[in-house]
Amino acid sequence: MLSVEEVLEKEPLVKQEGLLVGGYYVEYKTDDARMTLEVMKKAAEIRCRSNQSCQSDRFCLR
């Protein structure tokens, strides 16, 4: 995670109002499939249920 100062250093034009922290995601250094697998393994370890896929019949914004 990045502090507000670090975010503003990297992206000076970002909206500052309400900014608390930032994250930095580097696509070319991340193996998405491996990351997904590790998240699923951790979820199973702490006894969460997971699905490979699901179907939705509506979308709700709150």
PDB file of N, CA, C and O in Angstrom:
ATOM      1  N   MET A   1       0.837  -1.178   0.000  1.00  0.00           N
ATOM      2  CA  MET A   1       0.000   0.000   0.000  1.00  0.00           C
ATOM      3  C   MET A   1       0.884   1.245   0.000  1.00  0.00           C
ATOM      4  O   MET A   1       2.018   1.227   0.478  1.00  0.00           O
ATOM      5  N   LEU A   2       0.335   2.311  -0.545  1.00  0.00           N
ATOM      6  CA  LEU A   2       1.057   3.576  -0.633  1.00  0.00           C
ATOM      7  C   LEU A   2       0.387   4.629   0.238  1.00  0.00           C
ATOM      8  O   LEU A   2      -0.838   4.670   0.354  1.00  0.00           O
ATOM      9  N   SER A   3       1.194   5.466   0.840  1.00  0.00           N
ATOM     10  CA  SER A   3       0.645   6.592   1.598  1.00  0.00           C
ATOM     11  C   SER A   3       0.109   7.623   0.606  1.00  0.00           C
ATOM     12  O   SER A   3       0.384   7.543  -0.591  1.00  0.00           O
ATOM     13  N   VAL A   4      -0.653   8.584   1.108  1.00  0.00           N
ATOM     14  CA  VAL A   4      -1.183   9.652   0.258  1.00  0.00           C
ATOM     15  C   VAL A   4      -0.034  10.368  -0.450  1.00  0.00           C
ATOM     16  O   VAL A   4      -0.127  10.676  -1.638  1.00  0.00           O
ATOM     17  N   GLU A   5       1.043  10.630   0.278  1.00  0.00           N
ATOM     18  CA  GLU A   5       2.189  11.324  -0.302  1.00  0.00           C
ATOM     19  C   GLU A   5       2.807  10.514  -1.439  1.00  0.00           C
ATOM     20  O   GLU A   5       3.176  11.071  -2.473  1.00  0.00           O
ATOM     21  N   GLU A   6       2.918   9.199  -1.245  1.00  0.00           N
ATOM     22  CA  GLU A   6       3.489   8.343  -2.285  1.00  0.00           C
ATOM     23  C   GLU A   6       2.590   8.292  -3.513  1.00  0.00           C
ATOM     24  O   GLU A   6       3.074   8.289  -4.645  1.00  0.00           O
ATOM     25  N   VAL A   7       1.271   8.252  -3.286  1.00  0.00           N
ATOM     26  CA  VAL A   7       0.323   8.255  -4.404  1.00  0.00           C
ATOM     27  C   VAL A   7       0.495   9.536  -5.206  1.00  0.00           C
ATOM     28  O   VAL A   7       0.597   9.496  -6.432  1.00  0.00           O
ATOM     29  N   LEU A   8       0.529  10.675  -4.513  1.00  0.00           N
ATOM     30  CA  LEU A   8       0.641  11.954  -5.195  1.00  0.00           C
ATOM     31  C   LEU A   8       1.984  12.107  -5.906  1.00  0.00           C
ATOM     32  O   LEU A   8       2.076  12.803  -6.917  1.00  0.00           O
ATOM     33  N   GLU A   9       3.008  11.469  -5.389  1.00  0.00           N
ATOM     34  CA  GLU A   9       4.308  11.497  -6.055  1.00  0.00           C
ATOM     35  C   GLU A   9       4.248  10.739  -7.376  1.00  0.00           C
ATOM     36  O   GLU A   9       4.801  11.183  -8.383  1.00  0.00           O
ATOM     37  N   LYS A  10       3.563   9.578  -7.365  1.00  0.00           N
ATOM     38  CA  LYS A  10       3.462   8.765  -8.576  1.00  0.00           C
ATOM     39  C   LYS A  10       2.426   9.319  -9.554  1.00  0.00           C
ATOM     40  O   LYS A  10       2.634   9.281 -10.767  1.00  0.00           O
ATOM     41  N   GLU A  11       1.314   9.832  -9.029  1.00  0.00           N
ATOM     42  CA  GLU A  11       0.208  10.325  -9.853  1.00  0.00           C
ATOM     43  C   GLU A  11      -0.255  11.682  -9.339  1.00  0.00           C
ATOM     44  O   GLU A  11      -1.253  11.753  -8.622  1.00  0.00           O
ATOM     45  N   PRO A  12       0.440  12.756  -9.684  1.00  0.00           N
ATOM     46  CA  PRO A  12       0.125  14.076  -9.124  1.00  0.00           C
ATOM     47  C   PRO A  12      -1.251  14.619  -9.502  1.00  0.00           C
ATOM     48  O   PRO A  12      -1.743  15.529  -8.835  1.00  0.00           O
ATOM     49  N   LEU A  13      -1.884  14.097 -10.542  1.00  0.00           N
ATOM     50  CA  LEU A  13      -3.184  14.612 -10.967  1.00  0.00           C
ATOM     51  C   LEU A  13      -4.366  13.857 -10.364  1.00  0.00           C
ATOM     52  O   LEU A  13      -5.516  14.168 -10.675  1.00  0.00           O
ATOM     53  N   VAL A  14      -4.101  12.872  -9.505  1.00  0.00           N
ATOM     54  CA  VAL A  14      -5.181  12.095  -8.902  1.00  0.00           C
ATOM     55  C   VAL A  14      -6.002  13.001  -7.971  1.00  0.00           C
ATOM     56  O   VAL A  14      -5.465  13.918  -7.349  1.00  0.00           O
ATOM     57  N   LYS A  15      -7.298  12.732  -7.889  1.00  0.00           N
ATOM     58  CA  LYS A  15      -8.187  13.504  -7.014  1.00  0.00           C
ATOM     59  C   LYS A  15      -7.766  13.291  -5.560  1.00  0.00           C
ATOM     60  O   LYS A  15      -7.725  12.154  -5.091  1.00  0.00           O
ATOM     61  N   GLN A  16      -7.460  14.352  -4.855  1.00  0.00           N
ATOM     62  CA  GLN A  16      -6.945  14.244  -3.486  1.00  0.00           C
ATOM     63  C   GLN A  16      -8.050  14.186  -2.440  1.00  0.00           C
ATOM     64  O   GLN A  16      -7.843  13.648  -1.353  1.00  0.00           O
ATOM     65  N   GLU A  17      -9.215  14.732  -2.755  1.00  0.00           N
ATOM     66  CA  GLU A  17     -10.310  14.769  -1.785  1.00  0.00           C
ATOM     67  C   GLU A  17     -10.737  13.348  -1.417  1.00  0.00           C
ATOM     68  O   GLU A  17     -11.127  12.569  -2.287  1.00  0.00           O
ATOM     69  N   GLY A  18     -10.662  13.015  -0.137  1.00  0.00           N
ATOM     70  CA  GLY A  18     -11.064  11.698   0.342  1.00  0.00           C
ATOM     71  C   GLY A  18     -10.017  10.608   0.169  1.00  0.00           C
ATOM     72  O   GLY A  18     -10.254   9.460   0.545  1.00  0.00           O
ATOM     73  N   LEU A  19      -8.869  10.948  -0.392  1.00  0.00           N
ATOM     74  CA  LEU A  19      -7.820   9.957  -0.610  1.00  0.00           C
ATOM     75  C   LEU A  19      -7.174   9.570   0.721  1.00  0.00           C
ATOM     76  O   LEU A  19      -6.662  10.426   1.443  1.00  0.00           O
ATOM     77  N   LEU A  20      -7.203   8.287   1.036  1.00  0.00           N
ATOM     78  CA  LEU A  20      -6.631   7.789   2.292  1.00  0.00           C
ATOM     79  C   LEU A  20      -5.347   7.018   2.064  1.00  0.00           C
ATOM     80  O   LEU A  20      -4.357   7.234   2.762  1.00  0.00           O
ATOM     81  N   VAL A  21      -5.357   6.124   1.097  1.00  0.00           N
ATOM     82  CA  VAL A  21      -4.195   5.309   0.743  1.00  0.00           C
ATOM     83  C   VAL A  21      -4.299   4.972  -0.742  1.00  0.00           C
ATOM     84  O   VAL A  21      -5.280   5.319  -1.400  1.00  0.00           O
ATOM     85  N   GLY A  22      -3.308   4.313  -1.248  1.00  0.00           N
ATOM     86  CA  GLY A  22      -3.339   3.873  -2.640  1.00  0.00           C
ATOM     87  C   GLY A  22      -2.680   2.526  -2.771  1.00  0.00           C
ATOM     88  O   GLY A  22      -1.941   2.090  -1.887  1.00  0.00           O
ATOM     89  N   GLY A  23      -2.946   1.877  -3.865  1.00  0.00           N
ATOM     90  CA  GLY A  23      -2.314   0.599  -4.158  1.00  0.00           C
ATOM     91  C   GLY A  23      -1.572   0.688  -5.475  1.00  0.00           C
ATOM     92  O   GLY A  23      -1.873   1.539  -6.312  1.00  0.00           O
ATOM     93  N   TYR A  24      -0.618  -0.176  -5.652  1.00  0.00           N
ATOM     94  CA  TYR A  24       0.185  -0.174  -6.859  1.00  0.00           C
ATOM     95  C   TYR A  24       0.194  -1.585  -7.412  1.00  0.00           C
ATOM     96  O   TYR A  24       0.696  -2.506  -6.768  1.00  0.00           O
ATOM     97  N   TYR A  25      -0.354  -1.758  -8.594  1.00  0.00           N
ATOM     98  CA  TYR A  25      -0.461  -3.074  -9.221  1.00  0.00           C
ATOM     99  C   TYR A  25       0.348  -3.050 -10.511  1.00  0.00           C
ATOM    100  O   TYR A  25       0.083  -2.244 -11.402  1.00  0.00           O
ATOM    101  N   VAL A  26       1.319  -3.921 -10.606  1.00  0.00           N
ATOM    102  CA  VAL A  26       2.168  -3.977 -11.785  1.00  0.00           C
ATOM    103  C   VAL A  26       1.808  -5.231 -12.570  1.00  0.00           C
ATOM    104  O   VAL A  26       2.187  -6.340 -12.191  1.00  0.00           O
ATOM    105  N   GLU A  27       1.083  -5.052 -13.652  1.00  0.00           N
ATOM    106  CA  GLU A  27       0.553  -6.161 -14.437  1.00  0.00           C
ATOM    107  C   GLU A  27       1.633  -7.121 -14.931  1.00  0.00           C
ATOM    108  O   GLU A  27       1.488  -8.336 -14.795  1.00  0.00           O
ATOM    109  N   TYR A  28       2.684  -6.601 -15.487  1.00  0.00           N
ATOM    110  CA  TYR A  28       3.654  -7.480 -16.122  1.00  0.00           C
ATOM    111  C   TYR A  28       4.469  -8.297 -15.125  1.00  0.00           C
ATOM    112  O   TYR A  28       5.181  -9.214 -15.535  1.00  0.00           O
ATOM    113  N   LYS A  29       4.389  -7.999 -13.841  1.00  0.00           N
ATOM    114  CA  LYS A  29       5.130  -8.761 -12.845  1.00  0.00           C
ATOM    115  C   LYS A  29       4.224  -9.715 -12.061  1.00  0.00           C
ATOM    116  O   LYS A  29       4.693 -10.424 -11.170  1.00  0.00           O
ATOM    117  N   THR A  30       2.965  -9.732 -12.381  1.00  0.00           N
ATOM    118  CA  THR A  30       2.012 -10.529 -11.616  1.00  0.00           C
ATOM    119  C   THR A  30       1.474 -11.675 -12.464  1.00  0.00           C
ATOM    120  O   THR A  30       1.029 -11.472 -13.593  1.00  0.00           O
ATOM    121  N   ASP A  31       1.521 -12.862 -11.913  1.00  0.00           N
ATOM    122  CA  ASP A  31       0.939 -14.039 -12.555  1.00  0.00           C
ATOM    123  C   ASP A  31      -0.491 -14.163 -12.023  1.00  0.00           C
ATOM    124  O   ASP A  31      -0.708 -14.693 -10.933  1.00  0.00           O
ATOM    125  N   ASP A  32      -1.464 -13.672 -12.795  1.00  0.00           N
ATOM    126  CA  ASP A  32      -2.851 -13.646 -12.336  1.00  0.00           C
ATOM    127  C   ASP A  32      -3.377 -15.026 -11.969  1.00  0.00           C
ATOM    128  O   ASP A  32      -4.086 -15.176 -10.974  1.00  0.00           O
ATOM    129  N   ALA A  33      -3.040 -16.018 -12.753  1.00  0.00           N
ATOM    130  CA  ALA A  33      -3.523 -17.373 -12.465  1.00  0.00           C
ATOM    131  C   ALA A  33      -2.953 -17.873 -11.144  1.00  0.00           C
ATOM    132  O   ALA A  33      -3.673 -18.473 -10.345  1.00  0.00           O
ATOM    133  N   ARG A  34      -1.679 -17.634 -10.909  1.00  0.00           N
ATOM    134  CA  ARG A  34      -1.049 -18.069  -9.656  1.00  0.00           C
ATOM    135  C   ARG A  34      -1.647 -17.308  -8.481  1.00  0.00           C
ATOM    136  O   ARG A  34      -1.907 -17.897  -7.432  1.00  0.00           O
ATOM    137  N   MET A  35      -1.867 -16.005  -8.645  1.00  0.00           N
ATOM    138  CA  MET A  35      -2.443 -15.208  -7.568  1.00  0.00           C
ATOM    139  C   MET A  35      -3.853 -15.710  -7.231  1.00  0.00           C
ATOM    140  O   MET A  35      -4.201 -15.843  -6.058  1.00  0.00           O
ATOM    141  N   THR A  36      -4.653 -15.984  -8.250  1.00  0.00           N
ATOM    142  CA  THR A  36      -5.999 -16.506  -8.030  1.00  0.00           C
ATOM    143  C   THR A  36      -5.959 -17.837  -7.301  1.00  0.00           C
ATOM    144  O   THR A  36      -6.733 -18.063  -6.371  1.00  0.00           O
ATOM    145  N   LEU A  37      -5.069 -18.710  -7.714  1.00  0.00           N
ATOM    146  CA  LEU A  37      -4.935 -20.011  -7.064  1.00  0.00           C
ATOM    147  C   LEU A  37      -4.547 -19.860  -5.594  1.00  0.00           C
ATOM    148  O   LEU A  37      -5.094 -20.550  -4.734  1.00  0.00           O
ATOM    149  N   GLU A  38      -3.615 -18.969  -5.307  1.00  0.00           N
ATOM    150  CA  GLU A  38      -3.187 -18.762  -3.921  1.00  0.00           C
ATOM    151  C   GLU A  38      -4.315 -18.200  -3.062  1.00  0.00           C
ATOM    152  O   GLU A  38      -4.457 -18.585  -1.901  1.00  0.00           O
ATOM    153  N   VAL A  39      -5.121 -17.292  -3.618  1.00  0.00           N
ATOM    154  CA  VAL A  39      -6.264 -16.753  -2.883  1.00  0.00           C
ATOM    155  C   VAL A  39      -7.272 -17.862  -2.596  1.00  0.00           C
ATOM    156  O   VAL A  39      -7.801 -17.945  -1.487  1.00  0.00           O
ATOM    157  N   MET A  40      -7.543 -18.716  -3.583  1.00  0.00           N
ATOM    158  CA  MET A  40      -8.484 -19.822  -3.390  1.00  0.00           C
ATOM    159  C   MET A  40      -7.969 -20.818  -2.354  1.00  0.00           C
ATOM    160  O   MET A  40      -8.743 -21.331  -1.547  1.00  0.00           O
ATOM    161  N   LYS A  41      -6.661 -21.092  -2.375  1.00  0.00           N
ATOM    162  CA  LYS A  41      -6.081 -22.011  -1.395  1.00  0.00           C
ATOM    163  C   LYS A  41      -6.209 -21.445   0.018  1.00  0.00           C
ATOM    164  O   LYS A  41      -6.527 -22.180   0.953  1.00  0.00           O
ATOM    165  N   LYS A  42      -5.964 -20.150   0.179  1.00  0.00           N
ATOM    166  CA  LYS A  42      -6.079 -19.524   1.496  1.00  0.00           C
ATOM    167  C   LYS A  42      -7.539 -19.538   1.949  1.00  0.00           C
ATOM    168  O   LYS A  42      -7.822 -19.788   3.121  1.00  0.00           O
ATOM    169  N   ALA A  43      -8.456 -19.273   1.036  1.00  0.00           N
ATOM    170  CA  ALA A  43      -9.878 -19.303   1.380  1.00  0.00           C
ATOM    171  C   ALA A  43     -10.279 -20.694   1.868  1.00  0.00           C
ATOM    172  O   ALA A  43     -11.006 -20.817   2.854  1.00  0.00           O
ATOM    173  N   ALA A  44      -9.821 -21.721   1.202  1.00  0.00           N
ATOM    174  CA  ALA A  44     -10.128 -23.090   1.622  1.00  0.00           C
ATOM    175  C   ALA A  44      -9.500 -23.387   2.981  1.00  0.00           C
ATOM    176  O   ALA A  44     -10.095 -24.071   3.814  1.00  0.00           O
ATOM    177  N   GLU A  45      -8.306 -22.872   3.192  1.00  0.00           N
ATOM    178  CA  GLU A  45      -7.613 -23.085   4.463  1.00  0.00           C
ATOM    179  C   GLU A  45      -8.397 -22.521   5.645  1.00  0.00           C
ATOM    180  O   GLU A  45      -8.395 -23.101   6.730  1.00  0.00           O
ATOM    181  N   ILE A  46      -9.065 -21.388   5.431  1.00  0.00           N
ATOM    182  CA  ILE A  46      -9.846 -20.791   6.517  1.00  0.00           C
ATOM    183  C   ILE A  46     -11.337 -21.141   6.403  1.00  0.00           C
ATOM    184  O   ILE A  46     -12.203 -20.473   6.968  1.00  0.00           O
ATOM    185  N   ARG A  47     -11.597 -22.212   5.651  1.00  0.00           N
ATOM    186  CA  ARG A  47     -12.923 -22.832   5.537  1.00  0.00           C
ATOM    187  C   ARG A  47     -13.979 -21.960   4.857  1.00  0.00           C
ATOM    188  O   ARG A  47     -15.152 -21.996   5.226  1.00  0.00           O
ATOM    189  N   CYS A  48     -13.560 -21.187   3.875  1.00  0.00           N
ATOM    190  CA  CYS A  48     -14.514 -20.438   3.045  1.00  0.00           C
ATOM    191  C   CYS A  48     -14.956 -21.332   1.901  1.00  0.00           C
ATOM    192  O   CYS A  48     -14.205 -22.193   1.442  1.00  0.00           O
ATOM    193  N   ARG A  49     -16.159 -21.123   1.457  1.00  0.00           N
ATOM    194  CA  ARG A  49     -16.636 -21.859   0.294  1.00  0.00           C
ATOM    195  C   ARG A  49     -16.361 -21.032  -0.949  1.00  0.00           C
ATOM    196  O   ARG A  49     -16.439 -19.804  -0.919  1.00  0.00           O
ATOM    197  N   SER A  50     -16.043 -21.702  -2.029  1.00  0.00           N
ATOM    198  CA  SER A  50     -15.761 -20.987  -3.271  1.00  0.00           C
ATOM    199  C   SER A  50     -16.407 -21.707  -4.438  1.00  0.00           C
ATOM    200  O   SER A  50     -16.692 -22.903  -4.379  1.00  0.00           O
ATOM    201  N   ASN A  51     -16.630 -20.953  -5.495  1.00  0.00           N
ATOM    202  CA  ASN A  51     -17.209 -21.493  -6.723  1.00  0.00           C
ATOM    203  C   ASN A  51     -16.292 -21.187  -7.887  1.00  0.00           C
ATOM    204  O   ASN A  51     -15.613 -20.160  -7.913  1.00  0.00           O
ATOM    205  N   GLN A  52     -16.284 -22.086  -8.840  1.00  0.00           N
ATOM    206  CA  GLN A  52     -15.512 -21.826 -10.054  1.00  0.00           C
ATOM    207  C   GLN A  52     -16.236 -20.795 -10.904  1.00  0.00           C
ATOM    208  O   GLN A  52     -15.606 -19.977 -11.574  1.00  0.00           O
ATOM    209  N   SER A  53     -17.541 -20.837 -10.874  1.00  0.00           N
ATOM    210  CA  SER A  53     -18.339 -19.876 -11.626  1.00  0.00           C
ATOM    211  C   SER A  53     -19.711 -19.784 -10.983  1.00  0.00           C
ATOM    212  O   SER A  53     -20.096 -20.646 -10.193  1.00  0.00           O
ATOM    213  N   CYS A  54     -20.432 -18.754 -11.318  1.00  0.00           N
ATOM    214  CA  CYS A  54     -21.792 -18.609 -10.810  1.00  0.00           C
ATOM    215  C   CYS A  54     -22.611 -17.820 -11.817  1.00  0.00           C
ATOM    216  O   CYS A  54     -22.062 -17.149 -12.691  1.00  0.00           O
ATOM    217  N   GLN A  55     -23.912 -17.904 -11.688  1.00  0.00           N
ATOM    218  CA  GLN A  55     -24.814 -17.201 -12.588  1.00  0.00           C
ATOM    219  C   GLN A  55     -25.559 -16.149 -11.786  1.00  0.00           C
ATOM    220  O   GLN A  55     -25.981 -16.401 -10.657  1.00  0.00           O
ATOM    221  N   SER A  56     -25.718 -14.986 -12.366  1.00  0.00           N
ATOM    222  CA  SER A  56     -26.435 -13.898 -11.708  1.00  0.00           C
ATOM    223  C   SER A  56     -27.685 -13.580 -12.502  1.00  0.00           C
ATOM    224  O   SER A  56     -27.673 -13.602 -13.733  1.00  0.00           O
ATOM    225  N   ASP A  57     -28.764 -13.283 -11.796  1.00  0.00           N
ATOM    226  CA  ASP A  57     -29.986 -12.915 -12.505  1.00  0.00           C
ATOM    227  C   ASP A  57     -30.294 -11.416 -12.385  1.00  0.00           C
ATOM    228  O   ASP A  57     -31.268 -10.938 -12.967  1.00  0.00           O
ATOM    229  N   ARG A  58     -29.463 -10.669 -11.629  1.00  0.00           N
ATOM    230  CA  ARG A  58     -29.637  -9.216 -11.534  1.00  0.00           C
ATOM    231  C   ARG A  58     -28.369  -8.574 -10.977  1.00  0.00           C
ATOM    232  O   ARG A  58     -27.496  -9.237 -10.416  1.00  0.00           O
ATOM    233  N   PHE A  59     -28.309  -7.271 -11.154  1.00  0.00           N
ATOM    234  CA  PHE A  59     -27.176  -6.497 -10.669  1.00  0.00           C
ATOM    235  C   PHE A  59     -27.741  -5.329  -9.891  1.00  0.00           C
ATOM    236  O   PHE A  59     -28.598  -4.603 -10.395  1.00  0.00           O
ATOM    237  N   CYS A  60     -27.274  -5.139  -8.678  1.00  0.00           N
ATOM    238  CA  CYS A  60     -27.838  -4.116  -7.803  1.00  0.00           C
ATOM    239  C   CYS A  60     -26.745  -3.175  -7.313  1.00  0.00           C
ATOM    240  O   CYS A  60     -25.749  -3.618  -6.743  1.00  0.00           O
ATOM    241  N   LEU A  61     -26.929  -1.886  -7.534  1.00  0.00           N
ATOM    242  CA  LEU A  61     -26.008  -0.881  -7.014  1.00  0.00           C
ATOM    243  C   LEU A  61     -26.632  -0.243  -5.785  1.00  0.00           C
ATOM    244  O   LEU A  61     -27.826   0.056  -5.774  1.00  0.00           O
ATOM    245  N   ARG A  62     -25.823  -0.034  -4.744  1.00  0.00           N
ATOM    246  CA  ARG A  62     -26.352   0.610  -3.534  1.00  0.00           C
ATOM    247  C   ARG A  62     -25.602   1.877  -3.268  1.00  0.00           C
ATOM    248  O   ARG A  62     -25.891   2.572  -2.294  1.00  0.00           O
TER     249      ARG A  62
END
